[in-house]
Amino acid sequence: MDILRLLDDLSLLIDRTPAFGPITWGLDRDEISMQIAKIRASLPQELKTAVNNVRESERLIDTAKEDATMTLESAKKEAERVLVEARREGDRIVEQGKLQQEKMVSESEILKLSKAQSEEIRNAADRDAVNMRRGAEKYAYDVLSQLEGVVGKVMTSIEKGKQEVYRADAPAQPLPREKARV
């Protein structure tokens, strides 16, 4: 028990009690106050120091409790803030993932279409190349055939020219035949 506090409470009780002059319910107020002061003075200094230490400890405990309560409240608010922020970030990441997924699916479809179109273009190019080769071969064949006809006519003209030259020089001898035609 805190004796000093009890003495303080007793002093307050006397001061608050209604009085008719210096006497309260048959007790002398001044005498009671003086006795309380004597009790205080007779208490050892260690007791007073211990009481002050207890009071200081209680004050520190109360301050620590207030600080702990404030820290706990602050931590709760911070935790709620972090949780809300984490939820927002999670929602943002999920939304970004959905958009990425849609983009990848879209790109996949585009890739499939691109592959199909490139295959179609390659097949058309192959067909065109075959047709062009055939056309070039036919053209070359036609040119060579025409050249053959022209060369044949030239050969015939050369043969006729040779025969005329040979007949003009030696009309009685038969014409020698060429061994190989070009």
C-alpha positions as CSV (number, residue, x, y, z in Angstrom):
1,M,0.0,0.0,0.0
2,D,1.1,3.5,-0.6
3,I,1.1,5.2,2.8
4,L,1.7,8.7,1.4
5,R,-1.2,8.3,-0.9
6,L,-3.4,7.2,2.1
7,L,-2.3,10.2,4.0
8,D,-3.1,12.5,1.0
9,D,-6.6,10.9,0.8
10,L,-7.1,11.4,4.5
11,S,-6.2,15.1,4.2
12,L,-8.6,15.5,1.3
13,L,-11.4,13.8,3.3
14,I,-10.9,16.2,6.1
15,D,-10.9,19.2,3.8
16,R,-14.1,18.1,2.1
17,T,-16.0,17.2,5.2
18,P,-18.5,20.0,6.1
19,A,-17.4,21.8,9.1
20,F,-18.9,24.3,11.5
21,G,-15.8,26.3,12.3
22,P,-12.5,24.6,13.1
23,I,-14.2,21.4,14.5
24,T,-15.5,18.6,12.2
25,W,-17.7,16.0,13.8
26,G,-16.1,16.5,17.1
27,L,-12.5,16.5,15.7
28,D,-10.2,19.4,15.4
29,R,-9.2,19.9,11.8
30,D,-6.0,21.6,12.5
31,E,-5.0,18.9,15.0
32,I,-5.7,16.2,12.4
33,S,-3.7,18.0,9.7
34,M,-0.8,18.4,12.1
35,Q,-0.9,14.7,13.0
36,I,-0.9,13.8,9.3
37,A,2.2,16.1,8.8
38,K,3.9,14.5,11.8
39,I,3.3,11.0,10.3
40,R,4.7,12.1,7.0
41,A,7.8,13.6,8.7
42,S,8.4,10.5,10.8
43,L,8.4,8.2,7.8
44,P,11.9,7.0,6.8
45,Q,13.5,8.6,3.8
46,E,13.8,5.2,2.1
47,L,10.1,4.7,2.3
48,K,9.5,8.1,0.6
49,T,12.1,7.2,-2.0
50,A,10.5,3.8,-2.6
51,V,7.1,5.4,-2.9
52,N,8.5,7.9,-5.4
53,N,10.1,5.1,-7.3
54,V,6.8,3.1,-7.3
55,R,5.0,6.2,-8.5
56,E,7.6,6.8,-11.2
57,S,7.4,3.1,-12.2
58,E,3.7,3.3,-12.4
59,R,4.0,6.5,-14.5
60,L,6.5,4.8,-16.8
61,I,4.3,1.7,-17.0
62,D,1.3,3.9,-17.9
63,T,3.4,5.7,-20.5
64,A,4.6,2.4,-21.9
65,K,1.1,1.1,-22.1
66,E,0.0,4.3,-23.9
67,D,3.0,4.0,-26.3
68,A,2.2,0.3,-26.8
69,T,-1.4,1.1,-27.5
70,M,-0.5,3.8,-29.9
71,T,2.1,1.6,-31.6
72,L,-0.4,-1.2,-31.8
73,E,-3.0,1.1,-33.4
74,S,-0.4,2.5,-35.7
75,A,0.7,-1.1,-36.7
76,K,-2.9,-2.1,-37.3
77,K,-3.4,0.9,-39.5
78,E,-0.2,0.2,-41.4
79,A,-1.1,-3.4,-41.8
80,E,-4.5,-2.5,-43.2
81,R,-2.8,0.0,-45.5
82,V,-0.3,-2.6,-46.7
83,L,-3.1,-5.2,-47.1
84,V,-5.2,-2.7,-49.2
85,E,-2.1,-1.9,-51.3
86,A,-1.2,-5.5,-51.7
87,R,-4.8,-6.3,-52.8
88,R,-4.6,-3.4,-55.3
89,E,-1.3,-4.6,-56.6
90,G,-2.6,-8.2,-56.8
91,D,-5.6,-7.0,-58.7
92,R,-3.4,-5.0,-61.0
93,I,-1.1,-8.0,-61.6
94,V,-4.1,-10.2,-62.3
95,E,-5.5,-7.7,-64.7
96,Q,-2.1,-7.3,-66.4
97,G,-1.9,-11.1,-66.7
98,K,-5.3,-11.3,-68.3
99,L,-4.3,-8.6,-70.8
100,Q,-1.0,-10.4,-71.5
101,Q,-2.9,-13.7,-71.9
102,E,-5.4,-12.1,-74.4
103,K,-2.5,-10.6,-76.2
104,M,-0.7,-13.9,-76.4
105,V,-3.9,-15.7,-77.6
106,S,-4.4,-12.9,-80.2
107,E,-0.7,-13.2,-81.3
108,S,-1.2,-17.0,-81.5
109,E,-4.1,-16.5,-83.8
110,I,-2.2,-13.9,-85.8
111,L,0.7,-16.3,-86.0
112,K,-1.5,-19.1,-87.3
113,L,-3.0,-16.8,-89.9
114,S,0.4,-15.6,-90.9
115,K,1.7,-19.1,-91.3
116,A,-1.3,-20.1,-93.4
117,Q,-0.9,-17.0,-95.5
118,S,2.8,-17.6,-95.9
119,E,2.2,-21.2,-96.9
120,E,-0.4,-20.0,-99.4
121,I,2.0,-17.4,-100.8
122,R,4.8,-20.0,-101.0
123,N,2.6,-22.5,-102.9
124,A,1.5,-19.7,-105.3
125,A,5.1,-18.7,-105.8
126,D,6.1,-22.4,-106.5
127,R,3.2,-22.7,-109.0
128,D,4.2,-19.4,-110.7
129,A,7.9,-20.6,-110.8
130,V,6.9,-23.9,-112.4
131,N,4.6,-22.0,-114.9
132,M,7.4,-19.5,-115.7
133,R,9.9,-22.3,-116.2
134,R,7.5,-24.1,-118.5
135,G,6.9,-20.8,-120.3
136,A,10.6,-20.1,-120.6
137,E,11.3,-23.6,-121.9
138,K,8.5,-23.3,-124.4
139,Y,9.8,-19.9,-125.5
140,A,13.3,-21.4,-125.8
141,Y,12.0,-24.3,-127.8
142,D,10.0,-22.0,-130.1
143,V,13.1,-19.8,-130.6
144,L,15.3,-22.8,-131.3
145,S,12.6,-24.2,-133.7
146,Q,12.5,-20.9,-135.5
147,L,16.3,-20.8,-135.5
148,E,16.3,-24.3,-136.9
149,G,14.0,-23.3,-139.7
150,V,16.1,-20.2,-140.5
151,V,19.3,-22.3,-140.3
152,G,17.7,-24.9,-142.5
153,K,16.8,-22.2,-145.1
154,V,20.3,-20.8,-144.9
155,M,21.8,-24.3,-145.3
156,T,19.5,-24.9,-148.3
157,S,20.6,-21.5,-149.7
158,I,24.2,-22.4,-149.1
159,E,23.8,-25.8,-150.7
160,K,22.1,-24.2,-153.7
161,G,24.9,-21.6,-153.9
162,K,27.6,-24.3,-153.7
163,Q,25.8,-26.3,-156.4
164,E,25.6,-23.3,-158.7
165,V,29.3,-22.5,-158.1
166,Y,30.2,-26.1,-158.7
167,R,28.1,-26.3,-161.9
168,A,29.6,-23.2,-163.2
169,D,33.1,-24.5,-162.8
170,A,32.7,-28.2,-163.7
171,P,29.5,-29.0,-165.3
172,A,30.3,-32.6,-166.1
173,Q,31.4,-33.8,-162.6
174,P,29.0,-34.9,-160.0
175,L,28.6,-32.8,-156.8
176,P,30.4,-34.1,-153.8
177,R,28.2,-34.4,-150.8
178,E,29.0,-33.0,-147.4
179,K,29.8,-35.6,-144.9
180,A,28.2,-33.9,-141.9
181,R,25.6,-31.3,-141.7
182,V,25.6,-28.7,-138.9
